[in-house]
Amino acid sequence: MTEKQAEQTVRVRRIRTDPRIHWLAMIGAIAVGIALSTLSWLGIVVGGALVGLVATSLSRAILAGVGFGIIVILAWGVWLAWGGAVGAVFGMGIFVVIPVAMALGAAVLGSLVRGVV
Amino acid sequence: MEREQTRRAVLGGLVGAGVVGASLSPVRELLNQFAPLSGTVWDATRHDRPERVTSPYGDATVSYDEEGVPHISANDEEALSFAAGYVQALDRGFQMDLQRRLFSGRLAEVVGESEVESDRFHRQMMFQEAAEATAEHLMGTEVEPMLSAYADGVTAGFEEGSLELGFRLLDYEPEPWTITDTTLVEKIISWTLTGSFRTLRRARLKEEFGEELTAELYRDRMDHEAPIIREEYWEEEYRLDDAGEQFERPPEATEPAVGADIVDYLSRHEPNEFLGSNSWVISEEYAAGDGPLLSNDPHLELTAPPIWYEMHLDGPEHRVRGAAFPGVPTVVIGESDFAAWGFTNAGSDVIDFYQYESDDETYEYGDETREFEITEQEIVVSGGENQTVEVKRSVHGPVIEESGQQVGLAWTGHAATETTISIYNLTKSTSFEETLDAVSKFDSPTQNFLYADRDGNTLYYTTGQHPIRYTDGDPDRGDRIFDGSAQEGEWGSGFGDGFEPFTRPTWDGFVPFEQQPHVINPEYLSTANQQIIPDDQLEYYFAESYADGYRGERIYDLLDERIESEEPVDMAFLEELGRDTYDGRAAELVEPLVDAVDGTDEEQLQNVAEILASWDYRMEPDEEAPLYFALWMAHYRERVLGEPFAEAGLGSEYYPSDGRIAALDQESRWFGPSGRGPVMRNALRDAVDEIEKAGYEIYGDISHTGVMTHLTELDFLSYPSYPRGGSGYTVWNFGREGPWGGGWEMQVDLSEDGEYLGILAGGNSGRYFDENYDSQVERWANGEYRRLSRERPDDVSITFEEGER
């Protein structure tokens, strides 16, 4: 391991272990993830990956991925409610299950990146 | 360490495979459509109409009222039409596009393989070619500028408005709108109202059951007909100078056989035979106000969104408010500053069928051997392999093929027609004479036109071109399959002469307009698709059959009673008449049913019989008796016809109307050896079982608006369920088994400041997320009317400004 790599490892570890930095990083990851999710479904995967990378372990990363998926669904719900369409959308049966499953699945998929790096 | 590396590799592979797999497979489309926050489908929840639109045709304004009805105003007809097209595209774009795809045989292109047969049928029927011929004929006429501006308006609406949910679910964008698309709508309506394969179905039944049994089921005329034109109006005018005597079917007439497969195929695509409508007009003399009264409720299929679109046009030459078909720029049924009018289906026979001596490429026609005109067309199939269909035509019109069997057909709707000119002139008419002139141009479909104006005139006229058939130079009926090669059943002065499909006919030898059934200034008159006038009052064959006369008879009974009471007819009475739920089938059948149950030892059936015996035959949603009757009728139909029809391989599309079943003699062989009583009893047992099993309590449990579904058949797009009274045979009409009914219900008082009432079966918007998608359903189910304003709302929703696009 080079000196530079060692320094990076220390930084990442601080992000994961220092509570204050950890939560700031998590909020940042969520914000970036949500912003990207408004552009493409890939944004949910990236968001899931970001919150996963901040987590201390793979299992926590997966939990964070689920959490991010739920936040995406809530954000979507707020956006729908803002347009007065939340009731109508939730009357759409299977068509509501699809995006909910997508949000959770894509976010968890992204969070698995924590196990790679 | 090695284990850790393996774990990383697996997880990395999983993430990579997940992302790459989703990106490269069809799942990507699904993700692009439905992903929360970015999915294209969810953009449909936002329907912000553009506030300013550039129109190359001039300034206009659109003010939407609280019901989503656009009030469109302009000082130029073309600017008005552009704006009308624009708002229709915003409000009903998906419905318009799906309709044109269905009838031009291009539905599989966006829906997939399930629609290939439908596409094949619609291509073979050549509706698109008929629309093209009509559009071409209208070029250079007074309506061309209006149609052109309208088409541009629709296209602009498609481009600038937020696409509807349907487009997003099927993941496609509409192509530009054309004048042909508008004339196709005319063909769609004409086909819905006059496209009948009854002649073929009857021939198929005759082959299975013989002449006598078929005649019992497919009765041409009912005993209880209360004709539209009653005796006091029978006039010499309906007699043709040169058309000989009343045509009886010659006993020696033989019909060429038609294969079972092709009749089954065609019957699957046949418009609902039981669609009907009501209208009535009351002259000033009997009206409570100082002007005549007019009512119309067309009973077409009930769908979400409705077939009708309400709009209010305020142009330089006219003001008109009422119901239009999405896809056409003019109000079809409604009221102008001068008059009000409506239509019901006339039921006349304007379609004939022909068999040929032929091979694959040629057919005999008189002394000649002619070539079929054949084109190969490709049906594009979404997600599947494209298909080829052979579209074939003869001198008569399209030749339909199925399973190696073929039949040619001639239909007036295949001609280039001027109905668009007629309707346009009707909306602008400012005199009785102009109205008559407009109605004379109404080529197709054949309709009962009913009218009243502010000068106090009333009018009934049968519209549409009506062929007189000739075989060997003699007038003939049109209710049998003709030998086309022997030139039987020639229309007017002959095919290729008086009538040539896909061109503008001369209509030479057709029933002249002046000799079509009509009544000028009737005191009061009603139409409900029943027989127009007794056959012996017409010297030409007019209709193979008419609708059961229940509604027609009931309306005249109630109107006669009111007129005889000398109490003036007012809107309150007309509302009551329009909401009448008395079912003539019940009046005919309940008594014999109760008798059939009498004497049995089944207590349950006795109890039901008791409920039915004390019933007033009104199909009220909160009552028990109509529930028993409606389900008994359905089971009775099955008990009588189900088994023999199934054995003959015939589906329910071959069933006759309930009126025909009710009219069967109690000794009819259709009831089998035990006779009618046991069949009635068994059907009641079936009904009671079904009611118990399903837990139904009142009629509203089965008769409700939830059966009104969307074109896509997606459940969530269906209308919410509200109990609805009436049946398919009552004045207040609701055929739950279709469903069909009064999609637009209208009553107009032409007195000064008289009321204008209307209600739409659904909502004016086709957008699921719009509050007006289903805003009128509950009121419609409750029998309420809306009071329609003749004024525009103050707030402008869309401003059209002149400019280049």
Contacts between the chains, C-beta under 8 A, distances in Angstrom:
chain1	res1	chain2	res2	distance
A	34	B	37	7.4
A	37	B	35	7.6
A	37	B	36	7.4
A	37	B	37	4.6
A	37	B	38	6.2
A	38	B	37	4.8
A	38	B	38	5.7
A	39	B	38	5.9
A	40	B	32	7.9
A	40	B	35	7.5
A	40	B	38	5.4
A	41	B	22	7.8
A	41	B	31	4.1
A	41	B	32	6.9
A	41	B	35	3.6
A	41	B	38	6.1
A	41	B	39	7.6
A	42	B	19	7.1
A	42	B	23	7.9
A	43	B	37	7.8
A	43	B	38	6.8
A	44	B	35	6.8
A	44	B	36	7.8
A	44	B	37	8.0
A	45	B	15	7.9
A	45	B	18	7.8
A	45	B	19	6.0
A	49	B	15	7.7
A	58	B	11	7.8
A	72	B	36	5.6
A	72	B	37	6.4
A	73	B	36	6.0
A	75	B	36	7.7
A	75	B	37	6.4
A	76	B	36	3.6
A	76	B	37	5.2
A	76	B	42	7.5
A	79	B	37	6.7
A	79	B	42	7.8
A	80	B	42	7.2
A	80	B	45	6.0
A	83	B	45	4.8
A	83	B	46	5.4
A	83	B	769	7.7
A	84	B	769	7.9
A	85	B	45	3.6
A	85	B	769	4.9
A	88	B	45	7.3
A	88	B	768	6.3
A	88	B	769	5.2
A	89	B	42	7.5
A	89	B	45	6.6
A	91	B	716	5.2
A	92	B	716	4.8
A	93	B	715	6.4
A	93	B	716	5.5
A	95	B	34	7.0
A	95	B	41	7.4
A	95	B	169	7.8
A	95	B	716	7.4
A	98	B	30	7.0
A	98	B	34	4.5
A	99	B	34	5.0
A	99	B	35	6.3
A	99	B	36	4.3
A	99	B	39	6.3
A	99	B	42	7.9
A	100	B	36	7.6
A	102	B	31	6.3
A	102	B	34	6.4
A	102	B	35	5.3
A	102	B	36	6.9
A	103	B	35	7.6
A	103	B	36	5.1
A	106	B	31	7.9
A	106	B	35	7.6
A	109	B	14	7.5
A	109	B	15	6.0
A	109	B	18	4.6
A	109	B	19	7.3
A	110	B	15	7.1
A	112	B	11	4.9
A	112	B	14	5.9
A	112	B	15	5.1
A	113	B	11	7.5
A	113	B	12	7.9
A	113	B	15	5.6
A	115	B	7	6.3
A	115	B	8	6.4
A	115	B	11	3.8
A	116	B	8	5.0
A	116	B	11	5.2
A	116	B	12	4.4
A	116	B	15	7.1
